[in-house]
Amino acid sequence: MPKALREYDWRQWLRLQPLLHAIKTARYRRIDRSFVRQPAKGGDIPDIRAAARGRHVLLTVAFDDAQCLELQLRLTGQLVRHDLHIVADNSISDASADENRRVCADHGATYVRLPANPWTAKNPSRSHGAALNWMWHNVLKPAAPAAFGFLDQDLFPTQPCDPFEPLEATAFYGDLRWAGARWYLWAGYCFFRFDAVGREPLDFGLDWFAGLDTGGANWEVLYRDADPNTMPQRPITAFAALPGIELRQAYCEWRGSWLHEVGLDGDRSLKAKKREAVLRLLAPVLEVSLGSARQRN
């Protein structure tokens, strides 16, 4: 059950919501299990497992935005301590996938083309969660990395950092989100020490009937018995990327020193202008990154 039966009120019982939620949850999980068993469309999975074993691994789920991916890989390559960056391509079109593959090759990232995701055209949150679960079951869990972390593709570091360092004192951490009394780690920035979680039945999907978005399905497995007050946190500040435009129409965030474009939020007609604003904010660090690359060459 997505929620304990006692959490439903009498009105919800009259509408048979506990039964309907249980049936829908079982169907969602059946679809997800079928997806996880599908083979990758691209990428040498055995070699990737070997490369990830015992190392600190970043993982980004990419989707139809090669420019966004290129920005992140350029910046993480210069600023973020890690051993391996894997890109799980959840794009629909072959053309987008080809662009993402070229970007990965240019920046030394490891590329996996995921199988066709059953949720992509229906529910972006479920699609993202299914992509994370595919990577967990087919790559990360068999590989047993020292630690791994998930990044949204439109999350960009602007200062040198080591996101794996806090794992020396905790089994997992990231940006907290709350749903009533429940909490979970935002799937766009969360890190896990493998020896602490590798044997757990992890589920990076969502549990929507309990109010939990992508990553929240780990509530029972990981978060229920953990103290959120012990999680390292960073300030999160929302701002409008475009002057004179309401926050909700051009929503962006500073998450510590990381800039989050929040590409799925806001007025979609402003997407191009919003990207231009993000590029202007990133310009100083991108210039430093480009200068360092020229020196190496």
VMD Tcl script that draws the C-alpha trace (Angstrom):
set ca {
  {0.00 0.00 0.00}
  {1.24 3.50 -0.76}
  {-0.15 4.68 2.58}
  {-1.15 2.93 5.80}
  {-4.86 2.17 5.85}
  {-5.31 4.35 8.93}
  {-4.21 7.38 6.90}
  {-7.36 7.28 4.77}
  {-10.40 9.11 6.11}
  {-13.95 7.80 5.86}
  {-14.69 9.84 2.73}
  {-11.75 8.19 0.96}
  {-12.94 4.77 2.14}
  {-16.40 5.48 0.72}
  {-14.76 6.19 -2.66}
  {-12.75 2.96 -2.32}
  {-9.49 4.92 -2.62}
  {-7.38 2.44 -0.60}
  {-8.33 -0.36 -2.99}
  {-7.94 1.79 -6.11}
  {-4.55 3.08 -4.96}
  {-3.36 -0.45 -4.23}
  {-4.44 -1.68 -7.67}
  {-2.84 1.26 -9.48}
  {0.37 0.95 -7.47}
  {0.63 -2.74 -8.35}
  {0.13 -1.89 -12.03}
  {2.76 0.85 -11.96}
  {5.26 -1.48 -10.33}
  {4.55 -4.22 -12.87}
  {5.24 -1.79 -15.72}
  {8.44 -0.60 -14.03}
  {9.69 -4.15 -13.48}
  {9.14 -4.93 -17.15}
  {11.07 -1.82 -18.17}
  {14.01 -2.64 -15.90}
  {14.35 -6.03 -17.62}
  {14.73 -4.44 -21.08}
  {18.25 -4.30 -22.56}
  {20.01 -1.00 -23.14}
  {19.86 0.48 -26.63}
  {23.46 1.65 -26.40}
  {26.49 1.34 -24.17}
  {28.71 -1.57 -23.14}
  {27.08 -2.41 -19.81}
  {29.68 -4.98 -18.61}
  {32.51 -2.52 -19.30}
  {30.63 0.29 -17.57}
  {30.07 -1.87 -14.49}
  {33.77 -2.66 -14.39}
  {34.68 1.01 -14.72}
  {32.32 1.97 -11.89}
  {33.37 -0.71 -9.42}
  {34.75 0.76 -6.20}
  {34.70 4.33 -7.52}
  {32.81 7.58 -6.93}
  {30.17 7.80 -9.65}
  {28.00 10.70 -10.80}
  {24.91 9.81 -12.79}
  {22.79 12.15 -14.92}
  {19.58 11.21 -16.70}
  {19.66 13.15 -19.99}
  {16.59 14.02 -22.01}
  {16.44 15.77 -25.40}
  {18.72 18.70 -24.51}
  {22.31 18.31 -25.66}
  {23.19 21.92 -24.85}
  {22.11 21.44 -21.26}
  {24.09 18.21 -20.98}
  {27.19 19.81 -22.51}
  {27.06 22.64 -19.97}
  {26.83 20.25 -17.06}
  {29.58 17.90 -18.25}
  {31.93 20.78 -18.94}
  {31.40 22.19 -15.44}
  {31.38 18.93 -13.49}
  {34.53 17.89 -15.31}
  {36.31 21.03 -14.09}
  {34.74 21.63 -10.69}
  {33.34 18.45 -9.14}
  {35.52 15.72 -7.67}
  {34.44 12.34 -9.02}
  {35.91 9.31 -10.75}
  {33.28 8.57 -13.37}
  {30.30 10.43 -14.81}
  {27.65 8.22 -16.41}
  {24.93 9.69 -18.60}
  {21.74 7.63 -18.89}
  {20.03 8.88 -22.04}
  {16.24 8.90 -21.64}
  {15.65 10.81 -24.89}
  {12.83 9.87 -27.20}
  {14.36 10.69 -30.58}
  {17.39 9.03 -32.13}
  {18.64 12.45 -33.24}
  {18.70 13.74 -29.67}
  {20.38 10.56 -28.49}
  {23.07 10.92 -31.16}
  {23.76 14.50 -30.03}
  {23.98 13.41 -26.40}
  {26.34 10.58 -27.32}
  {28.66 13.01 -29.12}
  {28.61 15.38 -26.12}
  {29.58 12.53 -23.82}
  {32.42 11.50 -26.12}
  {33.69 15.09 -26.22}
  {33.76 15.37 -22.43}
  {34.89 11.89 -21.45}
  {31.56 10.85 -19.91}
  {30.26 7.29 -20.10}
  {27.13 6.91 -22.21}
  {24.15 4.56 -21.84}
  {21.12 4.71 -24.14}
  {18.17 3.50 -22.08}
  {15.43 1.32 -23.56}
  {12.17 3.01 -24.59}
  {10.66 4.35 -21.38}
  {6.94 3.56 -20.98}
  {6.32 6.72 -18.95}
  {8.11 9.38 -20.98}
  {5.10 10.66 -22.91}
  {2.78 10.27 -19.93}
  {4.51 11.35 -16.74}
  {7.98 12.97 -16.56}
  {8.41 12.12 -12.87}
  {7.63 8.44 -13.41}
  {9.88 8.43 -16.47}
  {12.78 9.85 -14.47}
  {12.24 7.42 -11.61}
  {12.08 4.46 -13.99}
  {15.33 5.60 -15.63}
  {17.06 5.78 -12.22}
  {15.75 2.33 -11.30}
  {17.00 0.89 -14.61}
  {20.47 2.24 -13.90}
  {20.36 1.01 -10.31}
  {19.43 -2.57 -11.17}
  {21.48 -2.92 -14.36}
  {24.59 -0.86 -13.66}
  {25.10 0.51 -10.16}
  {24.01 -2.41 -8.01}
  {26.01 -5.01 -9.99}
  {29.00 -2.64 -10.16}
  {29.17 -1.89 -6.41}
  {30.74 1.59 -6.64}
  {32.17 3.12 -3.51}
  {29.48 5.80 -3.73}
  {27.10 7.24 -6.28}
  {25.10 10.41 -6.74}
  {22.29 11.57 -9.01}
  {22.19 14.97 -10.74}
  {19.42 16.68 -12.67}
  {20.70 17.48 -16.16}
  {19.95 21.21 -15.67}
  {21.92 21.51 -12.41}
  {25.25 23.30 -12.84}
  {28.13 23.69 -10.36}
  {29.79 27.10 -10.23}
  {32.52 26.46 -7.62}
  {34.92 23.58 -6.88}
  {33.28 20.98 -4.65}
  {33.42 17.39 -3.46}
  {29.84 16.13 -3.11}
  {31.06 12.75 -1.88}
  {32.88 14.12 1.16}
  {29.77 14.24 3.42}
  {29.36 10.49 2.92}
  {32.31 9.97 5.24}
  {29.93 10.84 8.10}
  {26.54 9.71 6.77}
  {25.12 6.89 4.65}
  {23.25 9.25 2.31}
  {22.35 12.89 1.96}
  {21.01 15.45 -0.48}
  {18.39 18.16 -0.79}
  {15.41 17.33 1.41}
  {11.80 17.46 0.31}
  {8.79 16.98 2.56}
  {5.33 15.49 2.00}
  {3.45 15.92 5.26}
  {5.33 13.92 7.88}
  {7.33 12.05 5.25}
  {10.57 13.28 3.72}
  {12.88 12.13 0.96}
  {15.91 13.24 -1.02}
  {15.31 15.21 -4.22}
  {16.31 12.98 -7.13}
  {18.19 15.88 -8.75}
  {20.89 15.99 -6.06}
  {21.34 12.99 -3.77}
  {24.34 10.87 -2.82}
  {24.65 7.39 -1.33}
  {27.43 5.28 0.14}
  {27.08 1.90 -1.49}
  {28.13 -0.20 1.49}
  {25.28 1.35 3.49}
  {22.47 0.98 0.92}
  {23.58 -1.63 -1.61}
  {21.70 -4.53 -0.04}
  {18.44 -2.63 0.40}
  {15.51 -3.02 -2.04}
  {15.90 0.52 -3.32}
  {13.24 2.18 -5.45}
  {14.01 5.62 -6.88}
  {10.53 5.99 -8.29}
  {7.68 7.95 -6.78}
  {4.84 7.11 -4.42}
  {2.34 9.68 -5.60}
  {-0.56 8.52 -3.44}
  {1.60 9.29 -0.40}
  {2.62 12.66 -1.88}
  {6.17 11.55 -2.67}
  {7.76 12.57 -5.98}
  {10.71 10.91 -7.76}
  {12.98 9.23 -5.21}
  {10.26 9.18 -2.58}
  {9.52 5.48 -2.93}
  {12.60 4.91 -0.76}
  {10.70 6.29 2.23}
  {10.04 2.88 3.79}
  {13.45 1.49 2.85}
  {15.80 4.35 3.75}
  {14.24 7.49 5.11}
  {11.58 6.39 7.58}
  {14.08 5.46 10.29}
  {16.67 8.17 9.53}
  {16.83 11.58 11.20}
  {16.53 14.33 8.57}
  {18.15 16.78 10.97}
  {21.45 14.91 10.56}
  {21.49 15.45 6.78}
  {23.97 18.08 5.53}
  {21.96 20.86 3.92}
  {22.65 23.82 1.67}
  {20.62 27.00 1.18}
  {18.07 26.96 -1.64}
  {17.02 30.31 -3.08}
  {14.40 30.72 -5.80}
  {14.63 33.61 -8.25}
  {13.17 34.75 -11.56}
  {15.75 34.35 -14.31}
  {14.25 37.16 -16.38}
  {13.80 40.75 -15.13}
  {10.22 41.93 -14.93}
  {8.87 38.37 -15.18}
  {7.02 36.69 -12.33}
  {8.88 34.04 -10.37}
  {6.52 31.25 -11.40}
  {7.01 32.08 -15.09}
  {10.84 32.09 -15.13}
  {11.64 29.98 -12.09}
  {15.28 29.17 -11.28}
  {17.14 28.22 -8.12}
  {20.47 28.61 -6.45}
  {21.12 25.40 -4.54}
  {24.19 26.34 -2.60}
  {26.73 27.20 -5.29}
  {24.88 25.12 -7.89}
  {22.55 26.81 -10.37}
  {19.35 24.91 -11.17}
  {17.60 25.97 -14.34}
  {14.38 24.10 -13.41}
  {13.64 23.51 -17.05}
  {10.25 21.84 -16.54}
  {8.80 24.76 -14.57}
  {7.60 28.15 -15.70}
  {6.24 29.54 -18.95}
  {7.38 27.23 -21.75}
  {7.23 30.07 -24.26}
  {10.06 31.73 -22.31}
  {12.34 28.69 -22.40}
  {14.82 30.12 -24.92}
  {15.11 33.45 -23.10}
  {15.47 31.65 -19.80}
  {18.33 29.55 -21.20}
  {20.04 32.73 -22.39}
  {19.74 34.15 -18.87}
  {21.23 30.97 -17.41}
  {24.12 31.13 -19.87}
  {24.82 34.72 -18.79}
  {24.91 33.63 -15.15}
  {27.28 30.79 -16.00}
  {29.46 32.85 -18.34}
  {32.24 33.65 -15.82}
  {32.76 30.04 -14.76}
  {32.39 28.77 -18.34}
  {35.15 31.15 -19.45}
  {37.43 29.79 -16.73}
  {36.54 26.26 -17.77}
  {37.29 26.99 -21.43}
  {40.59 28.64 -20.53}
  {41.65 25.60 -18.51}
  {40.80 23.31 -21.41}
  {42.91 25.42 -23.79}
  {45.87 25.25 -21.39}
  {45.62 21.46 -21.26}
  {45.61 21.29 -25.05}
}
mol new
graphics top color blue
foreach p $ca { graphics top sphere $p radius 0.5 }
foreach p [lrange $ca 0 end-1] q [lrange $ca 1 end] { graphics top cylinder $p $q radius 0.2 }
display resetview
